[in-house]
Amino acid sequence: MHRNGFLIIALALLLLHPARAGAEGGVYDAKFAGQSEYPTLESGEVVASFFRATNVGSGPGTARS
């Protein structure tokens, strides 16, 4: 096989094969646990919203408000 053909096949395999996320199952991993309702705002209005996450990794989590 020509070198160019090999490179094209190798590139195609890399693009078609999904990579695993680096943090998946790692030290800093979280699971979605809920969120606030979707707000409807008029121009100039301010509203608070949030989401909840559960620490499922092996490292400590930090919360900021």
N, C-alpha and C positions, 0 to 999 in steps of 0.2 A: 504494500500500500504506500502511496506517496505520502510524504511528510505533511503536505497541506490537507490531504484527506483525513489523516489521523487527527490533526488539530481541530478540524471542523467537527468530527465525531466527538472528540473529547469535550469541546465547548458545548455542543448540543446536549450531552449527558449532564454536564454541570448545570445548565439552564433548566433542564427538565426535572432534575432531581431536587426536591425541596430540602433545604438545609434545616437542621434542628436549631431552634433558638438557643443561644448561649446560656441564658439564665434559666431555661426550663428545667425544673427539678433541681435547681441549684440553691445556693445560700440565700439569695434574695428573691424569693418567689412568693406571689400573692394570689389569692383566689377572690374573684368578684363576689361580694356579699350583699349588694343592694345599692340603691341610689334614690335621690329625691325625685319628686315629680318633675315633669318637664314644665318649666315656667313659660308663661306668655307675658311679654313685656311691651309696654308702650314706650315711645321715645323718652329718654331721660329717667326711666324707672330703674331701680336697683333691687335685686333679689338675691338671696343666698341659695346655693345649691350644694349638694354633697354627693359623695359616693362612699361606700363601705368596702373594705377589703380585709380579708383574713390572712394573716401571715402563715404560710404553709412551708416556708423555707427553713433551713437550719440556723440561719442567723437572726439577730434581733432586728425588729422593725422600729422605725421612728415615725411618730405622728406629728404633723404640723397643722396648725389651724390658721 
